[in-house]
Amino acid sequence: MTDSFDVVVVGAGSAGCTLAGRLAGRGVRTALVEAGAVVVPPDSTPIASLAATAPGHVLNWAYRATLCQGRECTVPRGRVLGGSGAINGGYFVRAVPADFADWGVPGWSYDDVLPYYRRLERDLDFCTSDRHGDAGPLRISRPSGRLRAATTDPFLAACLALGHPEEPDKNAGGPPGAGLIPTNAVDGRRVSAATAYLPPPWGNAEWKDALTVFGGTPVETLVLDGDRVTGVRVGGRTLHAAETVVTAGAVGTPALLQRSGIGPEDTLRAAGVAVAHELPGVGRGWSDHPAVFLPLRSGLPDPPADAVAAQAALNLDSGTDPAGDLEILLFAHPFAPGGPAHLMCAVQRPDSLGMLAITSPDHDDPPRLDFRYLRTTSDRHRMRAAVRIAAEILRAAGWDRAGPDDGGPAGWELGNDTRLDGWIRDHLTTSVHLSGSAAMGSGPDAVVDAGLRVHGLAGLRVADTSVLPRAPRRGPAATAIMIGERAADLVCGIEGEHRA
Ligand SMILES: Cc1cc2nc3c(=O)[nH]c(=O)nc-3n(C[C@H](O)[C@H](O)[C@H](O)COP(=O)(O)OP(=O)(O)OC[C@H]3O[C@@H](n4cnc5c(N)ncnc54)[C@H](O)[C@@H]3O)c2cc1C
């Protein structure tokens, strides 16, 4: 087997599979290198099953993390062909125009990326709209018929009754409101970028010879020759490439860069890694959506086992963000298996920023993750607002607490900021939407430029959710695939050509 390729893609997740499939489809000799398994066990594909999110599951990196002072947790990330998209919830919503405007990266306005969002999808509900695609690899639909949970319409009705506007298509780039969640699940099964872009066994007959997939192969470090990256180190061998694209996800990517000597000097020295190229923003200044769950009362009808959990959401403005800095998401199945169905209340545009640092040069040692959630007054204010609005929705739908021990906040907690802050801290979790750990831009903390090239190094790009300067106001799964699509054009130098 050859060790030389045109492009090595590190990490076969949402962005990596998309990129590798598109490159190989154009005849680019591509190696796709994945740390996890390349065969997805069938029991992990039912969309309602979040079994692989449990710590210890073979498809899950399960990183230990600190969410805020005194609150530790284990954060799931996909470790398998398809990456986090192979174990996620199937909520498939684009970032909103204001996200791209806030990031302010030339060439990355909403209008610039819309062709890529369209190219990846076949939207069954809105295919005649010029905002949507009708021929992409991912089939997008919204809960309907048998697969719409009995709680979904009452949730939407309660939102409207409380005066919140409707958002009929959450992928139209319009103002926030209440509406159904688009999903990429099909027939009750999870469809990852691997399923969509790399048909088994990894490619179409016309182009699969251009693609080599390495499974169970963690990339230990990048190989540098001066200021040029020439390939990657895996299990005592080097894979050489004219170009290396790191798509190891928002945890794996900064960890690999740091292990390779690319990152903040103090972090590298503390971990015992020689500094090859100082870039202060690697692993710093990222964000994610802090969240808490409010349970629905017991006794409501269970949804069908093959229905998606995340059925509908209210996106709204806490008072300072017309594009919607809060999300209240109806989970018809519980996120954590075994519990009650619930509303997930999340701050979608947090100000608090996290830190990631490797602790040694060894690729087997997991990085340290410090989310630093709810550090700012504004974030605590937003989180309280989300919980109180969710409690109003529960009341309006007739789903509020059945008893004092159902796990939700009591009236005396909801009515008092200090007590509610305490309840939130005790129940705090993460949406698992980490973004921005190798951010795109031109400032001192930027890691990649608008072409996704790592500043100051030749032959190296990053193309995954690490590059988003902040977590988008909606979940990042759709945006990760959009980045993979766009990276394929950038690598091939055909920016502006939007068709496959
Ligand atoms: C449990 C869970 C539920 C989620 N639910 C949703 C949802 O419903 N909707 C939504 O919008 N978002 C959701 N997300 C987030 C979303 O799925 C991710 O943000 C997105 O898939 C990230 O894509 P990515 O390409 O950046 O990284 P990933 O898809 O995580 O891919 C990274 C890949 O790189 C591999 N890798 C890492 N390090 C190395 C290395 N050194 N060598 C080789 N390979 C390596 C990993 O094993 C992985 O396969 C969820 C995430 C999780 C974990």
The ligand as an SDF file (V2000), in Angstrom:
LIG
                    3D

 53 58  0  0  0  0  0  0  0  0999 V2000
  -23.6680   12.9870   21.3790 C   0  0  0  0  0  0  0  0  0  0  0  0
  -23.6910   14.1470   20.4360 C   0  0  0  0  0  0  0  0  0  0  0  0
  -24.9240   14.6360   19.9940 C   0  0  0  0  0  0  0  0  0  0  0  0
  -24.9540   15.7300   19.1220 C   0  0  0  0  0  0  0  0  0  0  0  0
  -26.1460   16.0980   18.5850 N   0  0  0  0  0  0  0  0  0  0  0  0
  -26.1560   17.0640   17.6290 C   0  0  0  0  0  0  0  0  0  0  0  0
  -27.3420   17.3300   16.9130 C   0  0  0  0  0  0  0  0  0  0  0  0
  -28.3520   16.6360   17.0390 O   0  0  0  0  0  0  0  0  0  0  0  0
  -27.3190   18.3790   16.0380 N   0  0  0  0  0  0  0  0  0  0  0  0
  -26.2110   19.1460   15.8550 C   0  0  0  0  0  0  0  0  0  0  0  0
  -26.2810   20.1090   15.0890 O   0  0  0  0  0  0  0  0  0  0  0  0
  -25.0600   18.8480   16.4570 N   0  0  0  0  0  0  0  0  0  0  0  0
  -24.9980   17.8030   17.3030 C   0  0  0  0  0  0  0  0  0  0  0  0
  -23.8110   17.4420   17.8630 N   0  0  0  0  0  0  0  0  0  0  0  0
  -22.5920   18.1240   17.4060 C   0  0  0  0  0  0  0  0  0  0  0  0
  -22.2030   17.7030   15.9910 C   0  0  0  0  0  0  0  0  0  0  0  0
  -22.5100   16.3540   15.7480 O   0  0  0  0  0  0  0  0  0  0  0  0
  -20.7020   17.9650   15.8350 C   0  0  0  0  0  0  0  0  0  0  0  0
  -20.4380   19.3270   16.1410 O   0  0  0  0  0  0  0  0  0  0  0  0
  -20.2030   17.6730   14.4380 C   0  0  0  0  0  0  0  0  0  0  0  0
  -20.5490   16.3710   14.0390 O   0  0  0  0  0  0  0  0  0  0  0  0
  -18.6940   17.8730   14.4410 C   0  0  0  0  0  0  0  0  0  0  0  0
  -18.1800   17.5590   13.1790 O   0  0  0  0  0  0  0  0  0  0  0  0
  -16.6110   17.6060   12.9490 P   0  0  0  0  0  0  0  0  0  0  0  0
  -16.3650   17.1450   11.5740 O   0  0  0  0  0  0  0  0  0  0  0  0
  -16.0960   18.9380   13.3710 O   0  0  0  0  0  0  0  0  0  0  0  0
  -16.0050   16.5720   14.0140 O   0  0  0  0  0  0  0  0  0  0  0  0
  -16.3820   15.0180   14.2830 P   0  0  0  0  0  0  0  0  0  0  0  0
  -17.6170   14.6260   13.5460 O   0  0  0  0  0  0  0  0  0  0  0  0
  -16.3670   14.8440   15.7590 O   0  0  0  0  0  0  0  0  0  0  0  0
  -15.1790   14.2300   13.6160 O   0  0  0  0  0  0  0  0  0  0  0  0
  -13.8840   14.1540   14.1190 C   0  0  0  0  0  0  0  0  0  0  0  0
  -13.3110   12.7830   13.7500 C   0  0  0  0  0  0  0  0  0  0  0  0
  -11.9120   12.8150   13.9050 O   0  0  0  0  0  0  0  0  0  0  0  0
  -11.4870   11.6190   14.5470 C   0  0  0  0  0  0  0  0  0  0  0  0
  -10.2020   11.9190   15.2110 N   0  0  0  0  0  0  0  0  0  0  0  0
   -9.9730   12.7140   16.2810 C   0  0  0  0  0  0  0  0  0  0  0  0
   -8.6560   12.7600   16.5500 N   0  0  0  0  0  0  0  0  0  0  0  0
   -8.0460   11.9750   15.6340 C   0  0  0  0  0  0  0  0  0  0  0  0
   -6.6900   11.6310   15.3840 C   0  0  0  0  0  0  0  0  0  0  0  0
   -5.6750   12.1070   16.1290 N   0  0  0  0  0  0  0  0  0  0  0  0
   -6.4090   10.7960   14.3720 N   0  0  0  0  0  0  0  0  0  0  0  0
   -7.4070   10.3040   13.5770 C   0  0  0  0  0  0  0  0  0  0  0  0
   -8.7050   10.5950   13.7780 N   0  0  0  0  0  0  0  0  0  0  0  0
   -9.0100   11.4370   14.7760 C   0  0  0  0  0  0  0  0  0  0  0  0
  -12.6300   11.3000   15.4930 C   0  0  0  0  0  0  0  0  0  0  0  0
  -12.6020    9.9510   15.9150 O   0  0  0  0  0  0  0  0  0  0  0  0
  -13.8200   11.6570   14.6520 C   0  0  0  0  0  0  0  0  0  0  0  0
  -14.2610   10.5840   13.8670 O   0  0  0  0  0  0  0  0  0  0  0  0
  -23.7360   16.3520   18.7250 C   0  0  0  0  0  0  0  0  0  0  0  0
  -22.5180   15.8650   19.1700 C   0  0  0  0  0  0  0  0  0  0  0  0
  -22.4780   14.7570   20.0060 C   0  0  0  0  0  0  0  0  0  0  0  0
  -21.1490   14.2280   20.4280 C   0  0  0  0  0  0  0  0  0  0  0  0
  1  2  1  0
  2  3  1  0
  2 52  2  0
  3  4  2  0
  4  5  1  0
  4 50  1  0
  5  6  2  0
  6  7  1  0
  6 13  1  0
  7  8  2  0
  7  9  1  0
  9 10  1  0
 10 11  2  0
 10 12  1  0
 12 13  2  0
 13 14  1  0
 14 15  1  0
 14 50  1  0
 15 16  1  0
 16 17  1  0
 16 18  1  0
 18 19  1  0
 18 20  1  0
 20 21  1  0
 20 22  1  0
 22 23  1  0
 23 24  1  0
 24 25  2  0
 24 26  1  0
 24 27  1  0
 27 28  1  0
 28 29  2  0
 28 30  1  0
 28 31  1  0
 31 32  1  0
 32 33  1  0
 33 34  1  0
 33 48  1  0
 34 35  1  0
 35 36  1  0
 35 46  1  0
 36 37  1  0
 36 45  1  0
 37 38  2  0
 38 39  1  0
 39 40  1  0
 39 45  2  0
 40 41  1  0
 40 42  2  0
 42 43  1  0
 43 44  2  0
 44 45  1  0
 46 47  1  0
 46 48  1  0
 48 49  1  0
 50 51  2  0
 51 52  1  0
 52 53  1  0
M  END
$$$$
